[in-house]
């Protein structure tokens, strides 16, 4: 997912309901293809669950969530997108909303860039399995 050209498909995924009380450790990004779906999250699952997801991935994306169900995807869909990236996590926000994401503790946009931790939301799905 490191930038190979000037094209970068990821956009900031703002926290639903406004700024968090404490600063996030990870910057949360969403693929531009799912930016509209991200904007619907509060309508679909409610503010509390949307904030719970964002707070979890912005602080501890590789840890279990005490409330939500999280699993690692298997096979090709679960492979890391590049060196330093996690495998793909499948987070069930509700019975009909799931979000797949990966995180990197030292993401850079180029060889001269400063490394910083990011979470990239790969997909937002509102259909049932």
Protein Blocks (a to p, Z undefined) as FASTA:
>chain_A
ZZfbfbdfbdcdddehiacfbdcfbdcdddfklmmmmmmmmmmnojklmmmmmmmmmmmm
mbccfkbccdddehjllpcfbehiacdddddfblmbccdddddfbbcfbfkbccdddddd
fbdcfbdZZ
